[in-house]
Amino acid sequence: MFFEDISAFVAVVRAGSFSKAAIDACVAQSALSRRVKRIESRMGTVLLERNARGVVLTEAGKLFLSRVEKIVDEISDMEANLSTFVKEPAGKVRIAFPPRSSGLLAPRVYKKKLATLPLVQLEFLEGSPSQVHGWLSRGEVDIALVYNSEIGPDYEVMPVMTERLHLFCDTRKLREIFKGKVPAELLIKDLPQIPLILPSKPHILRVMIDRLCVLNNIRPNIVFETDGSFVTRGMVEQGIGGTIFSMSTSWSYSVETGQVAAIPFKSPLVCWNLYLVKSRRAPNLLAINAIYAILQKEIDYLLEQGAWSHASKWNIND
């Protein structure tokens, strides 16, 4: 129990890199709070304290962290090295997917596991890109598909595909904006003319659009913020504004029925980049590596079959 508490404490501080938002959010969780209190009770000193900037390490906390980091790393390395002596992969492997990939990949991975890895248990988690990234940063999953490659040194990151993004908007509104003619491709500089419905920060799509607008010295015309995919699609279909997304099955239906138009962006920078991530330090590395290899093959197969309609395999030279 004590070692688990220390490991969680070290993982959270590392993930947050001492940032106010990250540490403050983690400390607010009751499970972590209990762990910290148990450590502080056992050590007889306060490790974290709140101030105007949020939650920070005390001097005693910094000293404690510097000592226990080495211990946690050594034990993790020992577990990883010992696991290589196991002849057959075994144990639980936790995999996190964004919604669009979960239905495609989870069943295929599970069927392959049943046929080839009887001692491995699988746990699937499905969540928004921000949720998946959070699970990774807290060490709650072993493998994940993410749109953000900035994960940290404890994970191996491999790009697997890139997918062009489109503007989805009511056709009548587009004709009004562009004086009667809907363009075949959209420029980044066109965004200020279009009322946009986008997710709030730190959603990877919103961060990307804001960054591109800054680079082009323009301000996007964001009329509404929501992280709800059904809310977004409903508002677009009702002509309230446009949104930016990939050509998923749900959007394809809206386009085919004539409810909305889909315009690809001309710039190759307006795209999803999907990454496959796995832990470097988990104790059951043999099982993780086996499932990771299955995922790689299944992603390659699905890309060849066109399962992601506007996606292409990542070019190593990109």
C-alpha positions, 0 to 999 in steps of 0.5 A: 500500500505504501509503495503504491501511494508513493508511486502514484505521488511520483507519477502525478508530480511528473505528469504535471511537471509542477504546473498549477493546472495539472497538480491542482486537478490531480490533488482535487481527486479524492483517491489521490488526496487520500494517498498523499495524506497517508504518506504525510501521516507516515512521514510526519510532515506536509508534502503539498500545500496550496498557495496563490498559484495552486498546489505546490511541493513543500521543501520537505516534499521536494526532498521526499520526491528526490529520494523516492523517485530513485526507489520507484524507478529502480523497482519499476526497472526490476519488474520490467527486467524480471518480466522478460523471463516469462515465456508466455505473455500474461496479465492485464493490458489496459487500452484506451481508444477515442470513440471513432477507433474503438468500434473498429479496433477493440473487437478485432484485437479481442478476437486475436487475443482469444486465439493467441494470448489466452493468459492476457486479460484486456480492459478497453476504455473509450473516451474523448481525446482529452480523457485518453491523454489524461489516463495516459498521464496518470498511468491508468492505461498501458496502450492508447491511440491519441492525437497528441504526441506530447506524452512523456518519457515513460511512453513510446510514441509511434505515428500511425496515420494522418487524416484530412479535416473538413469544414462542415456547414449548412450549404445555404449559409456557405453560399451566403458567406461566399457570395453564391459559390461554395469553394472546392477547398477552404483556406485558413484565412477564410475562417474569420468569415465563418461562424464556428462551433468548436470544442473548448480548450484543451481539446486538440482540435481547438488548440490546433485551430487556434495555433494555425490562426495565430500563425496566419494572423487571423482571429477565428469567428467562434460563436459557440463552444461545446465538446458534445459531438451530437450537439455540434452536429445538430447545431450545424444541421440547423444552420447555426454555424460550421464546425471542423472535423474528419469525415466520420460515418455520422458526418458522411450521412449528413453530407449524403442526405444534403443537410450539410456540405463538407469542404476540405482544407487546402492546407495539409496542416489542418489534419488529425495525426493519430499516434499509437502509444505504449508504456515503457515501464509497466511490469507486464511488458511482455503482454503489452508488447504482444497486444501492441503488435496486434494493434499495429497489424490491425491498424495497417489492415484497416487502413488498407481496407479504407476503414478511415475513409480520408486517412492515410498511413503515416509516411516515415519521411513526413 
